[in-house]
Amino acid sequence: RELMTSEVVAQFRGFNVEKFSGQGDPRLVEEWIQGLESIFEITEYTDRHRILCAQLQMTRDARLWWNSYWGMRPGEKEHLTWIQFKEMLEEKYYPAHYRAEMERQFLALVQGNRSVGEYEREFTRLGSFVSYLIDTEAKKARRFQEGLLPVIHHHVAGHCIQTYAEVVTKAQEMDASFRRGDGQVQVSPLPQVPVSSPMQPMPDQPAKNKLKNKRKFKGPQNNQRQPAPANRLPVCGTFGRAH
């Protein structure tokens, strides 16, 4: 059976949802809506009850805007859907120029110096503001994979993974492996080329000159006594001549 309004309100208050004032960072409206939808996923609230629950948590500027808007459109409120309600809030508190900036940041997001876990958290945060860019499992997985470090992207792409959860898991495994050093590319050392020993230094110059100045052996010298020819007459001791 459909829950009564009082039952819905009592149950919803038990979730302790944050209030929304419409002030501050434009991203707050997206975070607030996401918080509401996480509850609506586990409940069976109709669109009318969802809008009522959201209305109960609106304060200050947001409350003033809501009352003023519907004060001029009393007959339209009953036909409002939850999707239309979200679009109204986003148009009011999440302007187009801010959404464009979030889109730019999301499309430029890469892993860089982050771990895969840190990159995944930033991907999820920015992606929540531009969900229309990753509205299918394949788009989300592909965009996440594109931002990974090239070496991790290469390994993940080689597994032909299709789902976002699988891409994240495989990337985290590779990241952990690289950080431990298990996945580092091992570079084989280059073969050692024999290097000739340097030339021995030449002797000192004085020693060199000394070697050059040494006389080479030229055989018997002229001042040595030569044996007399065999056919020569002996010299006379009295007259001092041969005869």
BELJOKA-V64371 format. One record per backbone hydrogen bond with DSSP energy under -1.0 kcal/mol. NH is the residue of the N-H (numbers start at 0). CO is the residue of the C=O. Records with the same first field share a line. If there is no record, write none. Layout:
NH = CO ; CO
This chain:
7 = 3
8 = 4
9 = 5
10 = 6
11 = 7
12 = 8
14 = 11
15 = 12
19 = 56
27 = 24
28 = 25
30 = 26
31 = 27
32 = 28
33 = 29
34 = 30
35 = 31
36 = 32
37 = 33
39 = 35
40 = 36
41 = 38
49 = 45
50 = 46
51 = 47
52 = 48
53 = 49
54 = 50
55 = 51
57 = 54
58 = 19
61 = 20 ; 58
63 = 59
64 = 60
65 = 61
66 = 62
67 = 63
68 = 64
69 = 65
70 = 66
75 = 72
78 = 75
79 = 76
84 = 80
85 = 81
86 = 82
87 = 83
88 = 84
89 = 85
90 = 86
91 = 87
92 = 88
93 = 89
98 = 94
99 = 95
100 = 96
101 = 97
102 = 98
103 = 99
104 = 100
105 = 101
106 = 102
107 = 103
110 = 146
113 = 110
118 = 114
119 = 115
120 = 116
121 = 117
122 = 118
123 = 119
124 = 120
125 = 121
126 = 122
127 = 123
128 = 125
132 = 129
139 = 135
140 = 136
141 = 137
142 = 138
143 = 139
144 = 140
145 = 141
147 = 144
152 = 148
153 = 149
154 = 150
155 = 151
156 = 152
157 = 153
158 = 155
159 = 156
166 = 162
167 = 163
168 = 164
169 = 165
170 = 166
171 = 167
172 = 168
173 = 169
174 = 170
175 = 171
176 = 172
177 = 173
178 = 174
179 = 175
180 = 176
181 = 176
182 = 176
207 = 203
208 = 204
209 = 205
210 = 206
211 = 207
212 = 208
223 = 220
231 = 228
235 = 240
239 = 235
